[in-house]
Amino acid sequence: MRYFALLLVGLIVMAVPLVGCSKKSDVDTSKLESSFKSAEPATRSAVDEAVASIKDGNYSDAIARLQGIASKAKPTPEQQQAIKDTIAAIQKHMAEMATKGPGDERKEVGDLRKSLPK
């Protein structure tokens, strides 16, 4: 029985970070998408891929794609501002996740350990 309890705790400890990472993004991409509606197809496709990365929570890929668009596509001033604002929103969201995520997970695991039979 004790072995089963330890195995259960181990599985939960490994699963908590995965569950936390699967949350959809809270970064607003509407300004970015609307500023590139009339862009050429290749640029629009690159923006769509960056937005998909943001919505999937793959922020490092999204930032890299947005920086590539800013340097290669020669965006208008409005588009440049949308890129800067989106990157800033991603960085802010990542900072918020870093400051509150681990403590919450540790509390949940601690509560779970207390509820297991000894």
Helices and strands as residue ranges (DSSP letters): H 2-21, H 30-35, H 41-56, H 59-72, H 77-115
